[in-house]
Amino acid sequence: MELKKSEIKFTVELDEKNLPKKIKWNASDANFDGEKECNSMLISVWDKTDKVTMGIDLWTNEMMIQDMNVHFYQTFQKMADTYLRSTSNNDISKMIKNFAENFGKKCNEEKK
């Protein structure tokens, strides 16, 4: 029996300086048709052979600083949730959530 496969695809349009102008993505299991556009993406993958995290971090020139702050805040919250689900370590998950809260407060202070 063949295992089910899923595909996630990112398309990045570059400007004349090779900087991201548009980022689009779609997934074979998504609950929408076609591509969705985004202004920022952070992808981390664990290389099981080299035991190192590799990442792709891209954003367009349309990504506003306030939106980037929210993106990072939500990413930290998501990291805490994922860490808890994968390790059952509530203490460290709470540490990550506390960091996210402090990060959010600092971003809101600088916004004023």
C-alpha positions, 0 to 999 in steps of 0.5 A: 500500500502506497503512503499518501503524499502531500505537496506544499509549493512556494513561488517567489517572484524576484525584482531586478535586485533578486529580492522577493517581490511576491511570494505565493504558496499552495498545498495539495491538502489546502482548504482553498483552490489556487495560490495564496499570496503572502508577504513573509515566510519563515520555514525551518527544517531539521536536517536529520543527518547533519543534526542542524536546523536549516531555514528559509526566511523571506519577506517582500518590500510590502511587509510592514514592520508592524505586520512583521512584529505580529508575524513574529509574535504569532510565530513564537506563540505557535512555536510554544504550542508545537514544542508542548505538543511534541515534547510535553514539556510544559515548563519550557513551553511556558518560557517560550510563551512568556518570551512571546508576551514580552516581545509583544509588549516591547513591540507595542511600546515602540509603536507608540 
